[in-house]
Amino acid sequence: MENGTNKTKLKKLWHSHGETILFLLLLTIFIAYATYLALNLKGGIIPDGTVHYNLSKHFATTLGIPEDNVEAIYVKGVYIKQNPFLYYWINGSVINVFKHLFKPQTEAPIWYALRMLSVLYAAGTVCFAYLLSKEFITQKWWRLLPVFLLTNTLMFVFISGGINYDNLVNLLCTAGLYFLARVLNHKAFLPNSLAWMISIALGTLTKYTVLPLALAMGIAWLIFLVKNRESILPIKIQGWAQWALLTLFTLLAAGNLAIYGVNLVKHQAILPPCESILTQEQCALSVFEVRLESIGLEQKLTLIESIRQGYPDPIRYFFTLWLPTLIMRIYGILGFRTYYPQTVQIAHMVLFYSVLLIAILFYRDFNLKILSFLGILVFYGLTLFLKNYDFELTFGFRTIALQGRYIFPVITIAYIALTKVLLSIPIKRIRIPILFVILGLYFVTGPLTFILRYKAIFLDWFKP
């Protein structure tokens, strides 16, 4: 009798909270993967990990913003002045607290502490991805598909275990998208509006590439405000919490103006040129300058010149080089060590075009929220595409600056769109097999397969 009662309770628990339980399981597995990478990856594997670590140590020398006067900082032409620095300031504070509490005798524990901080950032990104998914997908269980796809995206998991500011950027951008989605779902306009603005303002203080996303989100928010102005205006600030959010946003906006506003006025650019901060000899050490010297063209081509010399025009570049390479470097790894099997690239290209075809045939659920987020995805992707094409004109179409992790601030939108397209298939006997094929593809090309096959990049803790 007691066993029957327990089974009934378990059934009720699963029926009421099964989706949450499964999400927590996916999150736990992801944290396990990321933690394993954080504790076992050899140094020099994560892209720019050493540069980020050196900058973090430099910020640990002061409570404020340090000067560009340490050789370890500009060894690669990296500089601090008039650049977004939030990630390094946080890391510097963490280093000081860690040293005070544990008094490490070597730098290794500090290195691992910063890596584990990245794991926390990435776990937060996964949580906000799930919350964002729930704002778009009403069907139970299907809301977990974008989470599964994200936590089995190899490059996302890979950088989650390393010292890289993209982890903080991904967290802030996904949080901002979630709060914006709540606004578009007519939920608490003012606090959610301030929350997405604060998240993105923190993101732009972390990395300047968040600026196009901020612009796209701002346009979507403004359109919603104008369309619903009768029910929203006048906006009334109620309670200390909303005043606190408004004050925080004001301070962050001022911080952004102090960086980007000054740069636009003084240098007519988003970021100041290296030569205005460091010496010409120091700037020549930057990764960009070193690559330009070794493999770059003698002179940057114009669009017409590049086409005349046989390089692809923008449309041909998108389909034949940019998209395949981007997919390859999302589901592979590009850093100091590279891993991107061609079979993985082909499989995901087939998936991309299949989902696009299904969307054309079946998907009809378009509203302001859907169109806004698709617009954000396309705008951000187009900005990345144009930036990459501009680099190709300098380096002769070698895909130097094309890295999969640059699309991660908006990749959750793509995964939610994929899920909604699958749900639009009217015939269940077709929809379910396609779902299982996608689940199998992402599992086989995910972190578990990589960890089991490529042990050479991991530390061998058990070697006698």
GUGUPA-287775 format. One line per 5 residues: number of its first residue (from 1); for each residue x, y, z of C-alpha. Coordinates in steps of 0.05 Angstrom, whole numbers. Example, Ala and Ser with C-alpha at 12.3 -4.5 7.8 and 13.67 -1.06 7.14 Angstrom:
2
1> 246:-90:156; 273:-21:143
END
This chain:
464
1> 0:0:0; 57:47:18; 93:31:-48; 30:49:-86; 24:115:-49
6> 97:132:-64; 87:116:-138; 27:161:-139; 66:217:-107; 123:208:-157
11> 74:210:-215; 43:274:-189; 112:304:-178; 133:286:-249; 67:311:-278
16> 73:377:-242; 148:389:-244; 175:341:-296; 198:395:-344; 235:432:-289
21> 267:367:-265; 291:351:-336; 317:422:-344; 357:416:-280; 384:350:-305
26> 407:383:-370; 437:441:-331; 474:393:-284; 502:353:-343; 525:418:-376
31> 558:443:-312; 593:375:-307; 620:381:-378; 642:454:-369; 674:439:-301
36> 712:380:-330; 739:425:-385; 755:481:-335; 796:434:-291; 828:392:-344
41> 842:433:-406; 915:448:-417; 937:520:-418; 937:557:-484; 876:520:-512
46> 819:569:-501; 821:628:-551; 859:687:-522; 858:656:-452; 927:680:-434
51> 913:752:-456; 849:754:-415; 885:725:-355; 942:776:-359; 892:834:-364
56> 853:806:-305; 917:804:-263; 933:875:-283; 864:898:-259; 877:863:-193
61> 931:914:-178; 881:970:-165; 809:981:-145; 797:1025:-205; 822:1024:-277
66> 897:1011:-284; 943:1047:-332; 969:1017:-397; 1040:1011:-370; 1054:937:-362
71> 1090:899:-416; 1047:837:-404; 986:878:-425; 1010:906:-490; 1050:845:-510
76> 996:832:-561; 977:904:-575; 920:901:-525; 904:965:-487; 854:987:-434
81> 843:1062:-443; 775:1079:-473; 758:1006:-482; 703:966:-446; 734:933:-386
86> 679:904:-341; 701:832:-349; 772:847:-328; 750:891:-270; 706:834:-243
91> 762:784:-252; 811:830:-217; 764:835:-158; 755:759:-157; 830:750:-157
96> 839:796:-97; 784:762:-58; 811:693:-76; 881:712:-54; 854:740:12
101> 814:678:28; 859:622:4; 929:653:-1; 951:610:-61; 1025:596:-68
106> 1023:591:-144; 981:621:-200; 948:555:-219; 891:561:-167; 876:631:-191
111> 874:607:-262; 824:553:-244; 783:600:-202; 772:646:-262; 755:586:-305
116> 702:564:-255; 675:635:-256; 665:625:-331; 627:561:-316; 580:601:-272
121> 570:653:-327; 554:598:-377; 506:563:-329; 470:629:-322; 466:635:-397
126> 433:566:-400; 383:587:-346; 363:650:-384; 360:610:-449; 307:566:-416
131> 268:625:-390; 272:658:-459; 247:594:-490; 187:594:-444; 168:664:-467
136> 160:637:-539; 141:564:-533; 77:544:-497; 82:469:-510; 108:432:-449
141> 174:394:-459; 188:428:-526; 213:488:-487; 272:445:-467; 295:433:-539
146> 332:501:-546; 367:485:-479; 388:417:-503; 415:446:-569; 453:500:-532
151> 484:454:-481; 507:407:-537; 536:462:-581; 609:443:-577; 641:512:-581
156> 594:540:-529; 611:485:-480; 685:490:-498; 694:565:-482; 650:556:-419
161> 710:523:-387; 760:577:-404; 779:648:-386; 744:688:-440; 699:749:-437
166> 650:718:-486; 621:678:-427; 600:741:-391; 576:772:-456; 532:712:-472
171> 501:714:-403; 485:789:-406; 458:786:-477; 414:725:-464; 388:758:-401
176> 373:822:-440; 335:783:-493; 294:748:-439; 272:813:-407; 257:844:-475
181> 214:783:-491; 175:795:-427; 163:867:-448; 137:843:-516; 92:794:-479
186> 61:853:-442; 91:835:-374; 109:892:-326; 133:942:-379; 177:988:-337
191> 217:938:-294; 228:891:-352; 248:948:-398; 299:973:-347; 323:902:-336
196> 339:889:-410; 371:958:-417; 414:945:-355; 435:876:-381; 455:903:-449
201> 489:964:-419; 532:917:-378; 544:877:-441; 569:938:-479; 616:953:-421
206> 643:883:-430; 652:880:-506; 639:931:-560; 608:878:-607; 545:881:-564
211> 529:950:-592; 494:925:-655; 451:879:-611; 434:938:-566; 413:979:-628
216> 369:923:-655; 336:910:-588; 325:985:-578; 289:990:-645; 244:931:-628
221> 228:961:-560; 213:1029:-590; 166:998:-641; 129:961:-586; 125:1025:-545
226> 96:1066:-602; 46:1012:-620; 22:1004:-549; 32:1076:-525; -41:1085:-503
231> -36:1028:-452; 36:1044:-431; 41:1119:-427; 48:1157:-383; 101:1114:-349
236> 99:1119:-273; 157:1097:-229; 130:1061:-168; 170:1036:-108; 243:1038:-89
241> 260:978:-133; 241:1013:-197; 278:1076:-175; 339:1032:-161; 335:1001:-230
246> 329:1070:-262; 388:1096:-222; 431:1036:-242; 413:1043:-315; 430:1118:-313
251> 498:1103:-284; 512:1049:-336; 489:1094:-392; 537:1147:-367; 592:1096:-365
256> 578:1077:-437; 578:1150:-459; 645:1160:-423; 674:1106:-467; 638:1105:-534
261> 612:1176:-533; 682:1204:-521; 711:1158:-574; 661:1181:-626; 675:1254:-611
266> 750:1249:-603; 769:1193:-651; 708:1188:-696; 708:1114:-682; 675:1065:-633
271> 744:1047:-605; 806:1090:-607; 862:1070:-656; 919:1034:-622; 969:1087:-641
276> 932:1138:-599; 943:1096:-536; 1007:1056:-546; 1071:1067:-586; 1076:1043:-658
281> 1123:988:-637; 1074:962:-584; 1016:965:-633; 1055:925:-683; 1053:866:-634
286> 977:860:-638; 949:795:-666; 917:834:-723; 981:868:-743; 1022:804:-738
291> 972:767:-782; 969:825:-830; 1044:825:-837; 1049:750:-847; 988:732:-889
296> 950:796:-905; 946:830:-972; 993:887:-988; 934:934:-994; 861:926:-974
301> 817:912:-1034; 754:948:-1053; 692:907:-1068; 700:916:-1143; 774:900:-1141
306> 761:836:-1101; 709:812:-1151; 755:828:-1210; 810:786:-1178; 763:727:-1172
311> 743:732:-1099; 669:719:-1083; 618:775:-1083; 578:783:-1018; 521:736:-1039
316> 567:681:-1063; 611:692:-1002; 551:683:-956; 529:616:-984; 596:585:-1004
321> 643:609:-950; 613:649:-893; 555:604:-873; 591:538:-880; 651:564:-842
326> 609:595:-787; 571:529:-777; 636:491:-777; 664:535:-722; 601:534:-680
331> 599:458:-678; 674:449:-680; 729:486:-643; 772:543:-668; 826:566:-622
336> 899:549:-613; 878:478:-630; 826:466:-683; 773:413:-690; 718:414:-742
341> 704:349:-779; 673:358:-847; 617:308:-833; 594:353:-775; 593:413:-821
346> 554:376:-876; 503:349:-826; 488:418:-797; 485:449:-866; 433:397:-886
351> 395:412:-822; 397:487:-835; 369:482:-905; 318:430:-884; 291:474:-828
356> 289:533:-876; 248:492:-925; 201:469:-871; 192:542:-848; 174:563:-919
361> 124:507:-926; 89:508:-858; 107:566:-812; 55:621:-809; 57:645:-737
366> 82:716:-747; 68:771:-696; 105:831:-669; 145:791:-619; 166:737:-669
371> 183:788:-722; 221:831:-672; 266:773:-650; 276:748:-720; 295:819:-739
376> 345:821:-681; 375:755:-703; 381:777:-776; 408:846:-759; 461:819:-712
381> 480:764:-761; 483:815:-818; 529:860:-777; 575:801:-763; 573:781:-837
386> 592:851:-861; 648:856:-810; 675:789:-832; 671:808:-906; 709:872:-891
391> 764:831:-859; 766:786:-921; 782:846:-964; 844:855:-921; 866:782:-915
396> 845:754:-982; 785:712:-959; 822:668:-909; 765:671:-858; 813:700:-806
401> 762:735:-763; 705:685:-773; 693:649:-708; 631:611:-686; 629:640:-616
406> 614:710:-643; 542:689:-658; 529:661:-588; 496:725:-561; 436:710:-606
411> 441:635:-618; 385:620:-570; 338:659:-616; 359:612:-673; 346:551:-630
416> 278:576:-609; 261:591:-682; 282:520:-701; 237:491:-647; 177:533:-669
421> 188:512:-741; 187:438:-720; 123:450:-682; 92:480:-745; 96:412:-781
426> 23:389:-780; 37:315:-785; 63:285:-720; 91:223:-755; 138:269:-793
431> 152:318:-737; 174:267:-684; 225:229:-728; 257:296:-748; 261:315:-675
436> 298:251:-658; 346:260:-716; 363:330:-689; 372:304:-618; 417:249:-643
441> 458:297:-686; 471:345:-629; 487:290:-580; 536:256:-626; 571:322:-645
446> 569:349:-574; 619:354:-517; 616:281:-493; 641:254:-560; 696:307:-562
451> 720:293:-491; 722:218:-503; 759:222:-570; 809:279:-561; 845:267:-496
456> 910:299:-518; 887:369:-501; 870:349:-429; 915:345:-369; 932:275:-347
461> 922:277:-272; 933:203:-264; 1000:196:-299; 1051:166:-249
END
